[in-house]
Amino acid sequence: MATTVRTPATKAPAKGAPMSSTRKTALVAGVFYLITFISIPTLALYGPVKNHRDWILSSGGHTAVLVGGFLEVIVALAGIGTAVTLYPVVKRQNEGFALGFVAARVVEAGMIFTGVVSLLSLVTLRQHLGGAAGADAASLVTTGASHVAVYNWAFLLGQSLMPGINALLLGSLMYRSRLVPRVIPMIGLIGAPLLIASVFATLFGGIAQYSSLAALAALPVAAWEFSLGVWLVMKGFKPSPITTGIAAATTPAARQDVAV
């Protein structure tokens, strides 16, 4: 009588290899970069405050300003997140530039917080007035205008100048390390001088801060940051001596040598 031979059960192959540490770093950094674009609606949300000098005397809701402030706080924290996440990787290319990038991101976040606090304090003052200004209307309008001016200057230095400096620092690191395709940091390295020149032109009255020319000058740096975020999320770092060194340092044998 024939007998059937049962083969031993085998484990199903794993669906995918575990994500490496460098891939995780690239993914987190890319997500942080994409998060920094959620503040785009603030251009419309802050419109009533910035375009009407007597907004502080008017009645009605101010939810749009609160939402705008919340979005900008997230952007500030995400900006710091990009630098802190990328620092352990890019410092292997040039530690000084990497540290400068972290410092520039922190300064940028501080300027964003300054602008947000200025507008939120204006909201608080408006709430206390309740639409009744009396004889102090003129001084209140001046106070409101000063708060908006603080925001505008903080925006110019924090969200216009600092991204240009960030593009020079991180762009050079990414270009030299080849962690991403060189065309991506090239966009930032070309756009950074344009944006910085636009900031100084605005500073000395050459162009209006929110003009189409200023927006055009900011476009390459925005494209650099967005394309970098998308690439890091979708592809991660390209193989390079840096990624090879990180992988070697995180192998069990390397950790054992360090422990000894």
C-alpha positions in Angstrom: 0.0 0.0 0.0 1.4 3.3 -1.0 2.0 5.8 1.7 2.1 9.6 1.4 5.0 11.5 2.7 4.3 14.8 4.2 6.8 17.5 3.7 7.6 19.6 6.8 5.7 22.8 7.0 7.8 25.8 6.1 7.4 29.4 7.3 6.0 31.9 4.8 8.6 34.3 3.6 8.6 37.7 5.1 6.6 40.2 3.1 9.5 42.7 3.2 12.8 43.4 4.7 12.9 45.5 7.9 13.4 49.2 7.3 16.9 50.3 7.8 17.8 53.2 10.1 18.8 55.5 7.3 15.5 54.8 5.5 13.6 55.6 8.7 15.6 58.8 9.0 14.8 59.8 5.4 11.1 59.0 5.8 10.7 61.1 9.0 12.7 64.0 7.6 10.6 63.9 4.4 7.4 63.9 6.3 8.6 66.9 8.4 9.5 68.8 5.2 6.1 68.2 3.7 4.4 69.3 6.9 6.1 72.7 6.6 3.8 73.4 3.6 0.6 73.3 5.6 0.9 77.0 6.5 0.2 78.1 2.9 -3.5 78.9 3.8 -2.3 81.5 6.3 -2.0 83.9 3.4 -5.8 83.9 3.2 -6.5 83.3 6.9 -4.6 86.4 7.9 -6.0 88.5 5.1 -8.6 90.5 7.2 -6.1 91.3 9.9 -3.3 92.5 7.5 -5.5 94.2 4.9 -7.8 96.2 7.2 -6.1 98.7 9.6 -9.3 99.0 11.8 -9.7 95.2 12.2 -9.0 95.6 15.9 -12.1 97.8 16.2 -14.5 95.5 14.2 -16.7 92.8 15.6 -17.0 89.2 14.5 -15.1 86.0 14.7 -11.3 85.6 14.7 -11.1 81.8 14.3 -9.2 82.3 11.0 -6.4 84.0 12.8 -6.3 81.3 15.5 -6.2 78.6 12.9 -3.4 80.4 11.0 -1.4 80.7 14.2 -1.8 77.0 15.0 -0.6 76.1 11.5 2.4 78.3 11.8 3.3 76.7 15.2 3.2 73.3 13.6 5.4 74.6 10.7 8.0 76.0 13.2 8.2 72.7 15.1 8.4 70.7 11.8 11.2 72.9 10.6 13.2 72.1 13.7 12.3 68.4 13.2 13.8 68.4 9.7 17.2 69.7 11.1 17.3 67.4 14.1 16.4 64.4 12.1 18.9 65.0 9.3 21.8 66.1 11.6 23.1 62.6 12.5 23.4 61.9 8.7 24.6 65.1 7.2 27.2 65.8 9.9 29.2 62.9 8.4 29.7 65.2 5.4 30.5 68.4 7.2 29.7 68.8 10.9 30.0 72.6 10.9 27.5 73.0 8.1 25.2 70.5 9.7 25.3 72.3 13.0 24.7 75.6 11.2 21.6 74.1 9.6 20.2 73.1 13.0 20.9 76.6 14.4 19.3 78.3 11.3 16.2 76.2 11.7 15.9 77.1 15.4 16.3 80.8 14.6 13.6 80.4 11.8 11.2 78.8 14.3 11.9 81.5 16.8 11.0 84.2 14.3 7.8 82.3 13.4 6.8 82.1 17.0 7.4 85.9 17.3 5.1 86.6 14.5 2.4 84.3 15.8 2.5 85.8 19.3 2.2 89.3 17.8 -1.0 88.4 15.9 -2.5 86.3 18.8 -1.9 89.2 21.2 -3.8 91.4 18.8 -6.7 88.9 18.9 -6.7 89.1 22.7 -6.8 92.9 22.7 -9.7 92.8 20.2 -11.6 90.4 22.5 -11.2 92.7 25.4 -12.5 95.6 23.4 -15.6 93.8 22.2 -16.0 96.3 19.3 -16.2 99.3 21.6 -13.2 101.7 21.3 -14.5 105.1 22.2 -12.1 108.0 22.1 -9.0 105.7 21.9 -9.9 104.4 18.4 -7.0 106.1 16.7 -4.4 104.8 19.2 -5.9 101.3 19.0 -5.7 101.4 15.2 -2.0 102.3 15.6 -1.5 99.5 18.1 -3.1 97.1 15.7 -0.9 98.3 12.8 2.2 97.9 14.9 1.3 94.3 15.7 0.8 93.5 12.0 4.1 95.3 11.3 5.9 93.0 13.8 4.4 90.0 12.1 5.5 91.2 8.6 9.1 91.8 9.7 9.2 88.5 11.5 7.9 86.8 8.4 10.4 88.5 6.2 13.4 87.5 8.4 12.0 84.1 9.5 10.2 82.7 6.6 12.0 84.4 3.7 15.6 85.0 4.7 16.2 81.9 6.8 14.9 79.4 4.2 17.4 80.9 1.8 20.2 80.4 4.3 18.9 76.9 5.0 19.0 76.1 1.3 22.6 77.1 1.1 23.6 75.0 4.1 21.6 71.8 3.5 21.8 72.2 -0.3 25.6 72.1 -0.2 25.6 69.1 2.1 23.1 67.2 0.0 25.0 68.1 -3.2 28.4 67.0 -2.0 27.2 63.9 -0.2 25.0 62.7 -3.2 22.4 61.5 -0.7 19.7 62.7 -3.2 19.9 63.3 -6.9 22.1 66.4 -7.4 19.4 68.2 -9.4 17.3 68.6 -6.2 19.9 70.5 -4.2 20.9 72.4 -7.3 17.4 73.9 -7.3 18.0 75.1 -3.7 21.5 76.4 -4.4 20.3 78.4 -7.4 17.1 79.7 -5.6 18.8 80.7 -2.3 20.7 83.7 -3.7 17.5 84.9 -5.5 15.5 84.6 -2.3 18.1 86.4 -0.2 18.4 89.1 -2.7 14.7 89.5 -2.7 14.7 89.9 1.1 17.3 92.6 1.0 15.4 94.4 -1.9 12.3 94.3 0.3 14.2 95.5 3.3 15.4 98.6 1.5 12.1 99.3 -0.2 13.0 98.0 -3.7 10.0 95.6 -3.9 6.8 95.0 -1.9 7.0 92.2 0.5 4.0 90.3 -0.8 4.4 91.3 -4.4 4.4 88.8 -7.3 8.1 89.5 -7.8 8.8 88.4 -4.2 6.7 85.3 -4.6 8.5 84.4 -7.8 11.9 84.8 -6.1 10.7 82.4 -3.3 9.4 79.7 -5.8 12.8 77.9 -6.4 13.5 77.4 -2.7 9.9 76.2 -2.1 10.4 73.8 -5.0 13.7 72.6 -3.5 12.1 71.9 -0.1 9.0 70.2 -1.6 11.0 68.0 -4.0 13.4 67.1 -1.2 10.5 66.1 1.0 8.9 64.0 -1.7 12.1 62.2 -2.6 13.0 61.4 1.0 9.5 60.0 1.6 9.3 58.0 -1.6 12.9 56.9 -2.2 15.0 57.7 0.8 18.8 58.3 0.7 20.7 57.2 -2.3 23.6 54.7 -1.6 26.7 56.6 -0.7 29.7 56.4 1.6 27.7 58.0 4.3 24.9 55.5 4.2 27.5 52.7 4.0 29.2 54.0 7.0 26.0 54.3 9.0 25.0 50.8 8.1 28.4 49.4 9.1 28.2 51.3 12.4 24.8 49.8 13.2 25.7 46.1 12.5 25.7 43.8 15.5 29.5 43.2 15.1 30.2 46.9 15.2 28.1 47.4 18.3 29.9 44.5 19.9 33.3 46.1 19.2 32.1 49.4 20.7 30.9 47.6 23.8 34.2 45.9 24.2 
